[in-house]
Amino acid sequence: MPQNGVYDLLKLLEIAVDDGWSLGNRAIVNKREIEDLIDRIYAALPVEVQEARLFLKRKEELQNEAQQKASKILQ
């Protein structure tokens, strides 16, 4: 899917929310439709973005492990 496909999907998400029943600052929406659009947005993201997310997640895991080890050493 082309890069602007993400923007098209975000627009569809916005429309789906706008089409929901408004309850003040809340809305009742079609959950399946929203979940489908979110899945399609993730799938439309460039591979580099997905790889960067995995990289940042792993970095966070390593930092947490290092912090736990440091705490044990200090104890």
C-alpha positions, 0 to 999 in steps of 0.5 A: 500500500502506498505511503498515503494509504496510511492517511486514507485509512486514518481518514476512514477511521476519523469518519467511522468515529464521526459516524458513531453515536455522540454522547457528549465527548464520547461516542459509540462506534462499531468496534469491529470496524475500528479494529479492522481499520487499526489493523489495516493502518498497522499493515500499511506502515512502512517496514522501517516504522515497524522495525523501529518499533521492535527496536525501541521495544527491545531497547526498553526491555534491555534497559529494564533488565539492566536496571533490575541487575543494577538494583540486585548488585546494589542490594 
